[in-house]
Amino acid sequence: MKIALGADHGGYELKNEIRAHLKEQGIEFIDFGTNSKESVDYPNFGFKVGNAVIKGEADLGIVVCGTGLGISMAANKMHGIRAALCSETYSARMSREHNNANVLALGGRVTGVGLALDIVDIFIKTPFAGGRHARRVDLLTSIENGEEL
């Protein structure tokens, strides 16, 4: 398993906590930055993480900005990305199990470190259930392709 990480200045500190957590667990990751609290534009980091997932350089992505909203919107603009903004563990589990989310978005200014790490663990460890959910994920792909449903 390899995780792509990215954050803007609002998510920088939480990204570093997640990085350390992944390293502790022996989970490989690619860190696309940012590497300071200096103001940067979140779409750049949503794109870098999403691109790594689309190209198969990473299995999943984690993006962090102040609220998680902007960077999740940026990642979701990319064809093939299903980014889920999660602020508690149940949504993290369901986003993977039912929606086959491939990018987790978190808010560095609104989610505490302990909770965020629990969310990360659940997101990474929960497999997609498939079955009836696969049809719905296929419908999401149809929407991305601009097809009529």
Residue frames relative to the residue before (quaternion, step in Angstrom):
aa qw qx qy qz dx dy dz
M 1.0000 0.0000 0.0000 0.0000 0.00 0.00 0.00
K 0.0128 -0.7738 0.6332 -0.0126 3.53 -0.98 0.94
I 0.1957 -0.7909 0.5770 0.0573 3.54 -0.93 1.04
A 0.2656 -0.7206 0.6174 0.1703 3.57 -1.04 0.84
L 0.1283 -0.7971 0.5891 0.0330 3.58 -0.86 1.03
G 0.1456 0.7781 -0.6062 0.0766 3.54 -1.12 0.69
A 0.0520 0.7954 -0.6003 0.0656 3.55 -1.09 0.73
D 0.3786 -0.6511 0.5904 0.2900 3.51 -1.30 0.36
H 0.7733 -0.3540 0.2476 0.4640 3.57 -1.29 -0.16
G 0.6518 0.5237 -0.3114 0.4516 3.61 1.10 -0.68
G 0.7479 0.3638 -0.2013 0.5174 3.56 1.20 -0.44
Y 0.3609 0.7855 -0.4480 0.2281 3.55 1.35 -0.07
E 0.7078 0.4663 -0.2829 0.4490 3.61 0.74 -1.00
L 0.6707 0.4765 -0.3094 0.4769 3.60 0.91 -0.84
K 0.5983 0.5502 -0.3633 0.4553 3.61 1.02 -0.70
N 0.6631 0.5015 -0.3121 0.4598 3.59 0.94 -0.82
E 0.6198 0.5218 -0.3380 0.4788 3.59 1.08 -0.66
I 0.6500 0.5055 -0.3057 0.4781 3.57 0.98 -0.86
R 0.6117 0.5602 -0.3271 0.4528 3.56 1.01 -0.85
A 0.6805 0.4821 -0.2808 0.4749 3.57 0.83 -1.01
H 0.6373 0.5377 -0.3111 0.4560 3.57 1.03 -0.85
L 0.6628 0.4924 -0.2997 0.4780 3.58 0.92 -0.89
K 0.6404 0.5299 -0.3171 0.4566 3.56 0.97 -0.88
E 0.6255 0.5540 -0.3104 0.4532 3.58 1.01 -0.90
Q 0.7289 0.4243 -0.2168 0.4916 3.56 1.05 -0.85
G 0.4851 -0.6839 0.4207 0.3463 3.57 1.27 -0.07
I 0.4414 0.6747 -0.4659 0.3645 3.56 1.19 0.52
E 0.4094 -0.7255 0.5081 0.2190 3.53 -0.78 1.10
F 0.0232 0.8024 -0.5956 0.0299 3.59 -1.06 0.72
I 0.2621 -0.6900 0.6470 0.1913 3.50 -1.39 0.36
D 0.1819 -0.7919 0.5763 0.0877 3.59 -0.71 1.04
F 0.1804 -0.8149 0.5472 0.0623 3.56 -0.49 1.23
G 0.6155 -0.5531 0.3479 0.4407 3.60 1.26 0.20
T 0.5516 0.0188 -0.7882 -0.2722 1.51 -2.46 -0.28
N 0.3896 -0.7471 0.5047 0.1880 3.51 -1.26 0.37
S 0.7422 0.2554 -0.2227 0.5781 3.56 1.15 0.62
K 0.5700 -0.5815 0.4525 0.3636 3.56 -1.33 0.04
E 0.4134 0.7103 -0.4686 0.3240 3.58 1.29 0.10
S 0.5717 -0.6398 0.4008 0.3212 3.57 -0.90 0.97
V 0.0552 0.7650 -0.6364 0.0819 3.54 -0.95 1.06
D 0.5345 -0.6336 0.4645 0.3116 3.57 -1.30 0.23
Y 0.4505 -0.7410 0.4383 0.2363 3.58 -0.55 1.21
P 0.5992 0.5782 -0.4087 0.3737 3.69 0.89 -0.61
N 0.5988 0.5803 -0.3634 0.4155 3.59 1.06 -0.66
F 0.7141 0.4483 -0.2553 0.4732 3.57 0.95 -0.85
G 0.5883 0.5414 -0.3577 0.4825 3.58 1.15 -0.57
F 0.6489 0.5158 -0.3025 0.4705 3.56 1.03 -0.83
K 0.6693 0.5123 -0.3137 0.4372 3.61 0.81 -0.95
V 0.6746 0.4743 -0.2925 0.4841 3.58 0.91 -0.90
G 0.6616 0.5085 -0.3086 0.4566 3.60 0.85 -0.93
N 0.6451 0.5276 -0.3128 0.4558 3.56 0.96 -0.86
A 0.6440 0.5199 -0.3195 0.4614 3.60 0.97 -0.81
V 0.6528 0.4954 -0.3104 0.4818 3.59 1.02 -0.79
I 0.6588 0.5141 -0.3097 0.4536 3.60 0.88 -0.93
K 0.7216 0.4423 -0.2458 0.4725 3.59 0.91 -0.89
G 0.5044 -0.6754 0.4147 0.3426 3.60 1.25 -0.12
E 0.4154 0.6999 -0.4733 0.3370 3.57 1.25 0.35
A 0.7591 0.1340 -0.0821 0.6317 3.56 1.31 -0.41
D 0.4932 -0.6631 0.4819 0.2911 3.55 -1.16 0.66
L 0.7826 0.0286 0.0306 0.6211 3.55 1.06 -0.86
G 0.2514 -0.7563 0.5799 0.1689 3.55 -1.28 0.30
I 0.1226 -0.7418 0.6519 0.0986 3.52 -1.32 0.47
V 0.0350 -0.7961 0.6037 -0.0241 3.55 -0.78 1.10
V 0.0736 -0.8041 0.5899 -0.0019 3.55 -1.04 0.81
C 0.0724 0.7306 -0.6786 0.0225 3.53 -1.08 0.87
G 0.7924 -0.3148 0.1918 0.4860 3.60 -1.18 -0.17
T 0.8037 0.1784 -0.0793 0.5621 3.58 0.87 -0.98
G 0.4700 -0.6494 0.4506 0.3929 3.57 1.20 -0.51
L 0.5386 0.6618 -0.3889 0.3475 3.57 1.23 -0.39
G 0.7264 0.4580 -0.2634 0.4396 3.57 0.59 -1.12
I 0.7056 0.4624 -0.2791 0.4587 3.57 0.83 -0.95
S 0.6135 0.5151 -0.3608 0.4776 3.63 1.12 -0.51
M 0.6252 0.5255 -0.3364 0.4690 3.59 1.04 -0.74
A 0.6440 0.5228 -0.3161 0.4604 3.57 0.97 -0.86
A 0.6771 0.4851 -0.2989 0.4657 3.58 0.83 -0.95
N 0.6848 0.5060 -0.2898 0.4370 3.59 0.94 -0.85
K 0.5343 0.6096 -0.4090 0.4192 3.59 1.23 -0.14
M 0.6464 0.5506 -0.3059 0.4307 3.56 1.22 -0.47
H 0.5091 -0.6570 0.4762 0.2869 3.55 -0.91 1.00
G 0.7975 0.2707 -0.2167 0.4937 3.57 -0.70 1.10
I 0.6340 0.4999 -0.3429 0.4802 3.58 1.25 -0.10
R 0.0634 -0.7440 0.6650 0.0167 3.51 -1.09 0.91
A 0.0217 -0.8251 0.5624 -0.0489 3.54 0.09 1.36
A 0.1371 -0.7921 0.5934 0.0411 3.54 -0.92 0.99
L 0.2712 -0.7321 0.6068 0.1497 3.54 -0.81 1.08
C 0.0039 0.8228 -0.5652 0.0599 3.58 -0.49 1.19
S 0.1117 -0.8008 0.5868 0.0431 3.54 -0.93 0.95
E 0.7550 0.1662 -0.1538 0.6153 3.56 1.35 0.18
T 0.6852 -0.5632 0.3041 0.3476 3.54 -1.25 0.51
Y 0.6051 0.5739 -0.3716 0.4079 3.62 0.99 -0.69
S 0.6647 0.4916 -0.3035 0.4737 3.59 0.93 -0.87
A 0.6089 0.5466 -0.3533 0.4535 3.59 1.04 -0.71
R 0.6660 0.4970 -0.2968 0.4704 3.58 0.90 -0.93
M 0.7043 0.4704 -0.2731 0.4562 3.59 0.80 -0.99
S 0.6124 0.5628 -0.3553 0.4266 3.59 1.05 -0.71
R 0.6900 0.4318 -0.2670 0.5159 3.57 1.10 -0.67
E 0.7123 0.4901 -0.2699 0.4238 3.57 0.75 -1.08
H 0.8000 0.3002 -0.1393 0.5004 3.59 0.87 -0.95
N 0.7925 0.3314 -0.1509 0.4892 3.60 0.99 -0.78
N 0.3098 -0.7742 0.4901 0.2537 3.58 1.30 -0.15
A 0.0935 0.8090 -0.5675 0.1211 3.57 0.94 0.93
N 0.1867 -0.8000 0.5621 0.0962 3.56 -1.00 0.82
V 0.7317 0.2543 -0.2074 0.5975 3.57 1.30 0.07
L 0.2220 -0.7481 0.6159 0.1087 3.54 -0.97 0.97
A 0.1247 -0.7736 0.6174 0.0693 3.56 -0.94 0.92
L 0.0617 -0.7917 0.6077 -0.0086 3.54 -1.02 0.92
G 0.3618 -0.7109 0.5611 0.2211 3.54 -1.27 0.49
G 0.3554 -0.7788 0.4856 0.1772 3.55 -0.45 1.21
R 0.7177 0.4237 -0.2450 0.4954 3.58 1.16 -0.53
V 0.7539 0.3837 -0.2008 0.4941 3.59 1.25 -0.20
T 0.7221 0.3592 -0.2254 0.5466 3.59 1.26 -0.18
G 0.4084 -0.7240 0.5048 0.2329 3.57 -0.73 1.06
V 0.6648 -0.5441 0.3477 0.3756 3.54 -1.18 0.62
G 0.6703 0.5130 -0.3166 0.4328 3.62 0.78 -0.95
L 0.6734 0.4767 -0.2843 0.4884 3.55 0.91 -0.93
A 0.6401 0.5364 -0.3276 0.4419 3.59 0.91 -0.88
L 0.6733 0.4867 -0.3048 0.4657 3.60 0.92 -0.83
D 0.6053 0.5277 -0.3503 0.4822 3.59 1.10 -0.62
I 0.6407 0.5220 -0.3131 0.4680 3.57 0.97 -0.88
V 0.6375 0.5291 -0.3165 0.4619 3.58 0.95 -0.91
D 0.6670 0.5135 -0.3066 0.4443 3.59 0.83 -0.99
I 0.6802 0.4826 -0.2899 0.4695 3.57 0.88 -0.93
F 0.6386 0.5317 -0.3264 0.4504 3.57 0.94 -0.86
I 0.6983 0.4790 -0.2739 0.4560 3.57 0.84 -0.97
K 0.7583 0.4324 -0.2115 0.4395 3.58 0.90 -0.92
T 0.6300 0.5496 -0.3434 0.4280 3.62 1.17 -0.36
P 0.2753 -0.7686 0.5537 0.1641 3.59 -0.74 1.04
F 0.5686 -0.5553 0.4818 0.3691 3.54 -1.32 0.35
A 0.4317 -0.7332 0.4722 0.2306 3.58 -0.84 0.99
G 0.2979 -0.7612 0.5239 0.2395 3.60 1.10 -0.56
G 0.5797 0.6105 -0.4142 0.3459 3.57 -1.02 -0.82
R 0.8406 -0.0964 0.0931 0.5249 3.55 -0.96 -0.90
H 0.6081 0.5700 -0.3524 0.4256 3.59 1.16 -0.51
A 0.5774 0.5921 -0.3755 0.4184 3.59 1.13 -0.58
R 0.6155 0.5445 -0.3441 0.4541 3.59 1.01 -0.77
R 0.6822 0.4892 -0.2884 0.4607 3.57 0.94 -0.86
V 0.6288 0.5033 -0.3336 0.4899 3.58 1.04 -0.70
D 0.6119 0.5331 -0.3429 0.4731 3.60 1.07 -0.69
L 0.6290 0.5205 -0.3338 0.4712 3.59 1.04 -0.71
L 0.6079 0.5360 -0.3512 0.4688 3.60 1.04 -0.69
T 0.6479 0.5144 -0.3104 0.4683 3.56 0.99 -0.85
S 0.6177 0.5415 -0.3394 0.4582 3.60 1.04 -0.75
I 0.6306 0.5257 -0.3202 0.4726 3.56 1.02 -0.84
E 0.6385 0.5331 -0.3224 0.4519 3.58 0.95 -0.92
N 0.7155 0.4526 -0.2426 0.4737 3.56 1.03 -0.86
G 0.4853 -0.6901 0.4145 0.3412 3.58 1.30 -0.04
E 0.4097 0.7126 -0.4687 0.3236 3.56 1.24 0.44
E 0.5160 -0.5997 0.5027 0.3484 3.55 -1.24 0.45
L 0.3826 -0.7237 0.5260 0.2307 3.55 -1.02 0.75
